């Protein structure tokens, strides 16, 4: 049976999210941070990363393991390395993104389910920094011509300051995101054609079969090649080649004025956006495919 939809105000959604998170053991500040992340995702049009993601948190095998406070593993004048303490990534990466604003480089290991990458680079770009964020995750994507998952969905996000606020690009390297597969399964809906394989390597639109099979890369071998390089960058973020250490998150940020006048760069980014058309229409086209986010902070909430 297909479930009906419920419309909530932002205030009601926040109360519901924070209450649910406190109910599964998160402290008030932790619940506020996670709730803000999923509500921001919902406001940007990402239903699968909205309130439904809280269900994914509580069902994760990582959630059932002990967690502890984040700690700094290594620190230099311009970088930080964190042990995420088996905290959900939406918490650990929030703190890492804040640290990146001060340090310009940070990475996190021992965290999981980081949510929408655009959220973090927007945080950083609001401080007039160029931000790049990559994530390596557990094997869910098969290579072109293959049937077994070997790489993660491995998103990359870039945030740029402009004279009209941050501009953010965020994409996964799979043809469909696993979080959205999980939401389609909850809602009893089929997947699009050509995005997933079943356990036996057969094409499937069944979300349950896809979860036990593999996703396909977007763009064939090009998307798979990008995913491979992002998995490699995850090694800098503390991931490994075994299932015990498969998650790795990397942040790199820098001041535009290291290369030229910051105000000139910000004006030029704004002009570039205007020259290539409305971000609102571009965002609409990308979001229909379910693979991309391309928006300014203002347009995402319009």
Buried (B, 14 or more C-beta within 10 A) or exposed (E): EEEEEEEBEEEEBBEBBBEBBBEEEBEEEBBBBBBBBBBBBBEBBBBBBBBBBBEBBEEEEBBEEEBEEBEEBEEEEEBBBBBBBBBBBBBBBBBBBBBBBEBBBBBBBBBBBBBBBBBBBBBBBBBBBBBBBBBBBBBBBBBEEBBEBBBBBBBBBBBBBBBBBBBBBBBBBBBBBBBBBBBBBBBEEEBEEEBBBBBEEEBBBBBBBBBEBBBBBBBEEEBBBBBBEBBBBBBBBBBBEEEEBBBBBBBBBBBBEEEEEBEEBBBBBBEEBEEEEEBEEBBEEBBEEBBBBBBBBEBBEE
